[in-house]
Amino acid sequence: MKRRFLLALVGAGVLCGTASCSKKHQEKEGHVKFLVTSALQKDTTITKEYVSQIRAFQHIEVRALEKGYLQKIYVDEGQHVQQGQLMFQIMPMVYKAELQKSKAEANYVSLEYQNTKQLADKNVVSKNELALAQAKLDKANAEVGLAKTHLDFTTIRAPFSGMMDHFQARLGSLVDEGDLLTTLSDNSKMWVYFNVPEAEYLAYTTRARTKDETRVTLRMANNEVFNHPGVVQTIEADFNNETGNIAFRATFPNPEGLLRNGETGSVLMTVPLKNALIIPQKVTFEVLEKKFVYVVDAKNRVHQKEVTIGAEIPDLYIVTGGLKAGDKLLLEGIRKVKDGDKIHFTYQEPKSVIAHLKVYSE
């Protein structure tokens, strides 16, 4: 009996000690203070990025206009040519002969016309016969002009200044009318096409009424920003029903010739936002690819809440859904709480938090 009493006494002492320690631990945890802030509502700007295709201001196919052997090539692949510069020569001998024949026939008809006119002036022949002679002369002169045009087509000159592409036919090749010889690109300025969703298109058109032009920048494939800004100049007529996008076209000057037809890149457009809700990225956490925050209610309890991110800027998110101005957000200790926990906290103004965000994230 005495031994059992001693064991019970020791056990009670242990339980008492454990309960006392637990109580002290709860009190310690209860006095931990968390840092809380709220969303900042203000006008701001964000940079939207759109995948783009780069096209030359002018890009054409240079084709043979007459059939014949490619007799001479005066340019080289990748060469910059000037407007009017000689590029290709198709063997012209047949067309020269056709021109000489047409000229000879025109001279013969011209003599006939002169004789008929002299007779008509003396009333030997009728005016109808003179008109017929005039028509024959006009036809003969037209044949001369046509033969000269065919001959001129054997000489191919650059229609504008630009950059040559590779040859599709080699020296001595027999080319037919319409065969592709090369392509020519005017890269002095570039047209950059990018697709914009419908909602952003509507916002753009609203802004465009208040200013003359929208300037954009171009990030090239090597992630460097092209050193000349561009201007959005036109929008296509129709939306793509499959994607819900519409194509914009921006024009970029290209004085150094760095950009070439067919390149890819990303157009960067600065977009103003009115009364945007801005939160630090560090107040969020991710569950199944969705973003959540802990909101502190009036009773100092935290509640998990999903938010919709409209845009991302360094260290910050623009929130478009799930929060309202004035909501208190848990800034530090996210991993130390769970939904429904009551906390003690210190509130810090969002402007101060954002100003020192780099310090907090280190």
C-alpha positions as CSV (number, residue, x, y, z in Angstrom):
1,M,0.0,0.0,0.0
2,K,2.7,2.4,0.9
3,R,4.6,1.6,-2.3
4,R,1.5,2.2,-4.5
5,F,0.9,5.5,-2.7
6,L,4.5,6.7,-3.5
7,L,4.2,5.7,-7.2
8,A,0.9,7.6,-7.5
9,L,2.4,10.6,-5.9
10,V,5.4,10.6,-8.3
11,G,3.0,10.2,-11.3
12,A,0.9,13.1,-10.2
13,G,4.0,15.2,-9.9
14,V,5.2,14.3,-13.4
15,L,1.7,15.1,-14.9
16,C,1.7,18.4,-13.1
17,G,5.1,19.2,-14.4
18,T,4.1,18.3,-17.9
19,A,1.0,20.4,-17.8
20,S,2.9,23.3,-16.4
21,C,5.5,23.1,-19.2
22,S,2.7,22.8,-21.8
23,K,1.0,25.9,-20.4
24,K,4.2,27.8,-20.5
25,H,4.8,26.7,-24.1
26,Q,1.3,27.9,-25.2
27,E,1.8,31.2,-23.5
28,K,5.2,31.6,-25.3
29,E,3.6,30.8,-28.6
30,G,0.7,33.0,-27.9
31,H,3.0,36.0,-27.5
32,V,4.9,35.5,-30.8
33,K,4.2,38.5,-33.0
34,F,3.8,38.2,-36.8
35,L,4.3,40.9,-39.3
36,V,1.1,42.0,-41.2
37,T,0.6,44.4,-44.0
38,S,-2.1,45.1,-46.6
39,A,-2.5,45.5,-50.4
40,L,-1.4,48.9,-51.8
41,Q,-3.9,50.5,-54.1
42,K,-2.5,53.0,-56.5
43,D,-2.1,53.9,-60.2
44,T,0.9,52.1,-61.8
45,T,2.2,50.8,-65.0
46,I,3.2,47.3,-66.0
47,T,5.1,45.9,-69.0
48,K,3.2,43.4,-71.1
49,E,5.2,41.0,-73.3
50,Y,4.0,39.5,-76.6
51,V,5.7,37.0,-78.8
52,S,6.3,38.6,-82.2
53,Q,7.3,37.9,-85.8
54,I,9.7,40.3,-87.5
55,R,9.1,41.1,-91.2
56,A,10.9,43.4,-93.6
57,F,9.1,46.6,-94.6
58,Q,9.3,45.3,-98.2
59,H,10.0,41.7,-99.0
60,I,9.4,40.4,-102.6
61,E,10.2,37.5,-104.9
62,V,12.4,38.4,-107.9
63,R,11.2,36.3,-110.8
64,A,12.1,35.9,-114.5
65,L,9.8,37.8,-116.8
66,E,10.9,36.0,-119.9
67,K,12.1,32.5,-120.9
68,G,15.8,32.0,-121.7
69,Y,19.2,31.1,-120.4
70,L,20.5,33.0,-117.4
71,Q,23.4,34.6,-119.1
72,K,24.9,36.9,-116.3
73,I,24.5,37.4,-112.6
74,Y,25.8,40.8,-111.5
75,V,25.1,40.5,-107.7
76,D,25.9,38.1,-104.9
77,E,23.9,36.4,-102.2
78,G,23.5,38.6,-99.0
79,Q,24.6,41.7,-100.9
80,H,22.9,45.1,-100.4
81,V,21.8,46.4,-103.8
82,Q,20.6,49.9,-104.8
83,Q,17.3,50.7,-106.5
84,G,17.8,50.3,-110.3
85,Q,21.0,48.2,-109.9
86,L,21.5,45.5,-112.5
87,M,20.9,42.0,-111.0
88,F,20.3,39.4,-113.8
89,Q,20.6,39.1,-117.5
90,I,18.6,36.6,-119.5
91,M,20.1,35.8,-123.0
92,P,18.5,38.6,-125.1
93,M,19.3,37.6,-128.7
94,V,15.9,36.2,-129.7
95,Y,14.2,39.3,-128.3
96,K,16.6,41.6,-130.1
97,A,15.8,39.9,-133.4
98,E,12.1,40.3,-132.6
99,L,12.6,44.0,-132.0
100,Q,14.5,44.5,-135.3
101,K,11.8,42.6,-137.2
102,S,9.1,44.8,-135.7
103,K,11.0,48.0,-136.5
104,A,11.5,46.9,-140.1
105,E,7.8,46.2,-140.5
106,A,6.9,49.5,-138.9
107,N,9.2,51.3,-141.4
108,Y,7.5,49.6,-144.3
109,V,4.0,50.4,-143.1
110,S,5.1,54.0,-142.4
111,L,6.2,54.4,-146.1
112,E,2.8,53.0,-147.2
113,Y,1.0,55.5,-145.0
114,Q,3.0,58.4,-146.4
115,N,2.1,57.3,-150.0
116,T,-1.5,56.9,-149.1
117,K,-1.6,60.3,-147.4
118,Q,-0.2,62.0,-150.5
119,L,-2.8,60.3,-152.7
120,A,-5.5,61.3,-150.2
121,D,-4.4,64.9,-150.2
122,K,-4.9,64.9,-154.0
123,N,-8.3,63.1,-153.6
124,V,-7.0,60.1,-155.5
125,V,-8.0,57.7,-152.6
126,S,-10.7,58.0,-150.1
127,K,-10.4,59.2,-146.5
128,N,-11.3,55.6,-145.4
129,E,-8.3,54.2,-147.1
130,L,-6.1,56.8,-145.4
131,A,-7.6,55.9,-142.0
132,L,-6.9,52.2,-142.7
133,A,-3.3,53.0,-143.5
134,Q,-3.0,55.0,-140.2
135,A,-4.4,52.0,-138.3
136,K,-1.8,49.7,-139.8
137,L,0.9,52.2,-138.9
138,D,-0.3,52.4,-135.3
139,K,-0.4,48.6,-135.1
140,A,3.1,48.3,-136.4
141,N,4.4,50.9,-133.8
142,A,2.6,49.0,-131.1
143,E,4.4,45.8,-132.2
144,V,7.7,47.7,-131.9
145,G,6.8,48.8,-128.3
146,L,5.9,45.2,-127.4
147,A,9.1,43.8,-128.7
148,K,11.1,46.4,-126.9
149,T,9.3,45.6,-123.6
150,H,10.1,41.9,-124.0
151,L,13.7,42.8,-124.6
152,D,13.8,45.0,-121.6
153,F,12.4,42.1,-119.5
154,T,15.5,40.1,-120.1
155,T,17.4,42.7,-118.0
156,I,16.3,42.4,-114.3
157,R,17.1,45.4,-112.0
158,A,16.4,46.0,-108.3
159,P,13.0,47.6,-107.9
160,F,14.1,49.1,-104.6
161,S,17.2,49.2,-102.4
162,G,17.5,46.1,-100.2
163,M,19.2,42.9,-99.2
164,M,19.6,39.9,-101.5
165,D,18.7,36.4,-100.4
166,H,20.2,33.2,-101.8
167,F,19.9,32.3,-105.5
168,Q,17.2,30.0,-106.8
169,A,18.8,29.7,-110.2
170,R,22.5,29.5,-111.2
171,L,24.4,30.9,-114.1
172,G,23.6,29.1,-117.3
173,S,20.3,27.8,-116.1
174,L,17.3,27.7,-118.4
175,V,14.6,29.7,-116.7
176,D,11.0,29.9,-117.7
177,E,8.7,32.9,-117.4
178,G,7.8,33.3,-113.7
179,D,10.7,31.2,-112.3
180,L,12.0,32.4,-108.9
181,L,15.5,33.8,-109.1
182,T,15.9,35.2,-105.5
183,T,14.2,37.4,-102.9
184,L,14.8,41.0,-102.0
185,S,14.2,42.6,-98.6
186,D,14.1,46.3,-97.7
187,N,15.3,46.2,-94.0
188,S,15.6,49.9,-93.5
189,K,12.6,49.6,-91.2
190,M,10.8,46.5,-89.9
191,W,7.2,45.5,-89.4
192,V,6.8,43.5,-86.1
193,Y,3.6,41.6,-85.7
194,F,2.2,40.5,-82.3
195,N,-1.1,39.1,-81.1
196,V,-3.1,40.9,-78.4
197,P,-6.1,39.3,-76.5
198,E,-9.5,41.0,-76.9
199,A,-9.6,42.5,-73.4
200,E,-6.2,44.2,-73.8
201,Y,-7.2,45.3,-77.3
202,L,-10.2,47.2,-75.9
203,A,-8.1,48.8,-73.2
204,Y,-5.6,49.8,-75.8
205,T,-8.1,51.5,-78.1
206,T,-9.5,53.4,-75.1
207,R,-6.0,54.7,-74.2
208,A,-5.2,55.4,-77.9
209,R,-7.9,58.1,-78.1
210,T,-6.0,60.2,-75.6
211,K,-2.5,60.2,-77.2
212,D,-1.0,60.2,-80.7
213,E,1.0,57.0,-80.7
214,T,2.0,54.1,-78.5
215,R,5.7,53.3,-78.3
216,V,7.0,49.8,-77.7
217,T,10.3,48.1,-77.4
218,L,11.6,44.8,-78.8
219,R,13.4,42.1,-76.9
220,M,15.4,40.0,-79.4
221,A,16.1,36.3,-79.4
222,N,19.3,36.8,-77.3
223,N,17.2,38.5,-74.6
224,E,18.8,41.9,-75.4
225,V,16.5,44.9,-76.0
226,F,16.8,46.4,-79.5
227,N,18.2,49.9,-79.2
228,H,15.5,51.7,-81.3
229,P,11.9,52.0,-80.0
230,G,9.0,51.2,-82.3
231,V,5.5,52.6,-82.8
232,V,2.2,50.7,-83.0
233,Q,0.8,51.9,-86.3
234,T,-2.0,49.5,-87.3
235,I,-4.3,46.8,-86.1
236,E,-5.7,44.0,-88.3
237,A,-9.4,44.0,-89.1
238,D,-10.5,40.7,-87.7
239,F,-10.0,38.6,-84.5
240,N,-8.8,35.1,-84.8
241,N,-11.9,33.0,-83.7
242,E,-9.7,30.2,-82.5
243,T,-7.4,32.2,-80.2
244,G,-9.5,35.3,-79.5
245,N,-6.5,37.5,-80.4
246,I,-6.0,40.2,-82.9
247,A,-2.7,41.1,-84.6
248,F,-1.0,44.5,-84.0
249,R,1.8,45.8,-86.2
250,A,4.6,48.0,-84.8
251,T,7.2,49.7,-87.0
252,F,10.8,49.8,-85.9
253,P,13.7,51.8,-87.6
254,N,16.6,49.5,-88.5
255,P,19.5,51.8,-89.5
256,E,22.2,49.4,-88.6
257,G,20.5,46.5,-90.4
258,L,20.6,44.3,-87.3
259,L,17.1,43.0,-87.8
260,R,16.3,40.6,-90.7
261,N,13.2,39.3,-92.2
262,G,11.9,36.2,-90.4
263,E,13.4,36.8,-87.0
264,T,11.5,36.3,-83.8
265,G,11.4,38.3,-80.6
266,S,9.1,39.8,-77.9
267,V,7.3,43.1,-78.0
268,L,7.3,45.0,-74.7
269,M,4.4,47.4,-74.2
270,T,4.0,49.6,-71.1
271,V,0.4,49.5,-69.9
272,P,-1.1,51.9,-67.3
273,L,-3.3,50.5,-64.6
274,K,-5.8,52.6,-62.6
275,N,-6.3,51.8,-58.8
276,A,-4.3,48.6,-59.1
277,L,-4.0,46.3,-56.0
278,I,-0.4,45.6,-55.4
279,I,0.9,43.0,-53.0
280,P,4.4,41.7,-52.2
281,Q,5.1,38.3,-53.8
282,K,6.3,37.0,-50.5
283,V,2.8,37.1,-49.0
284,T,1.7,34.4,-51.4
285,F,2.1,30.7,-51.4
286,E,1.1,28.1,-54.0
287,V,-1.2,25.1,-53.8
288,L,-1.8,23.0,-56.9
289,E,-0.6,25.8,-59.1
290,K,-2.9,28.4,-57.5
291,K,-1.9,31.4,-55.5
292,F,-3.1,31.9,-52.0
293,V,-2.6,34.4,-49.1
294,Y,-3.4,34.5,-45.4
295,V,-6.0,37.2,-44.7
296,V,-6.3,38.4,-41.0
297,D,-9.9,39.0,-39.9
298,A,-11.2,41.4,-37.3
299,K,-10.7,38.7,-34.6
300,N,-7.0,38.4,-35.5
301,R,-7.6,35.0,-37.1
302,V,-5.9,34.0,-40.3
303,H,-7.8,32.5,-43.2
304,Q,-6.5,31.1,-46.4
305,K,-7.7,32.8,-49.5
306,E,-7.1,32.3,-53.2
307,V,-6.1,35.3,-55.3
308,T,-6.0,36.0,-59.0
309,I,-2.7,37.4,-60.3
310,G,-3.1,39.8,-63.2
311,A,0.5,40.7,-63.7
312,E,3.9,40.3,-62.2
313,I,6.6,42.9,-61.7
314,P,9.8,42.5,-59.7
315,D,9.0,41.3,-56.2
316,L,5.3,42.3,-56.6
317,Y,2.0,41.0,-57.9
318,I,-0.9,42.9,-59.4
319,V,-4.0,41.3,-58.0
320,T,-7.2,41.3,-60.1
321,G,-9.4,39.1,-57.9
322,G,-9.7,37.6,-54.4
323,L,-8.8,40.7,-52.4
324,K,-10.1,44.2,-51.7
325,A,-8.4,47.3,-50.5
326,G,-7.8,47.2,-46.7
327,D,-7.5,43.4,-46.3
328,K,-4.7,42.6,-43.9
329,L,-2.2,40.1,-45.2
330,L,0.3,37.9,-43.3
331,L,3.7,39.0,-44.5
332,E,6.0,36.8,-42.4
333,G,5.6,33.4,-40.8
334,I,3.3,31.9,-43.5
335,R,4.7,28.4,-42.8
336,K,4.1,28.8,-39.0
337,V,0.3,29.1,-39.1
338,K,-2.6,27.2,-40.4
339,D,-6.2,28.3,-41.4
340,G,-8.1,29.6,-38.4
341,D,-5.2,30.3,-36.1
342,K,-5.4,33.4,-33.9
343,I,-2.2,35.5,-33.9
344,H,-0.6,38.5,-32.4
345,F,0.8,40.8,-35.0
346,T,2.5,44.1,-35.8
347,Y,1.1,46.1,-38.7
348,Q,3.4,47.7,-41.2
349,E,2.3,50.2,-43.9
350,P,2.4,48.7,-47.4
351,K,4.5,51.6,-48.8
352,S,7.1,50.9,-46.2
353,V,7.0,47.1,-46.9
354,I,7.5,47.6,-50.6
355,A,10.3,50.2,-50.1
356,H,12.3,47.6,-48.1
357,L,11.2,44.5,-49.9
358,K,14.6,43.6,-51.1
359,V,15.8,43.7,-47.5
360,Y,13.0,41.4,-46.4
361,S,13.7,38.9,-49.1
362,E,17.3,38.5,-48.3
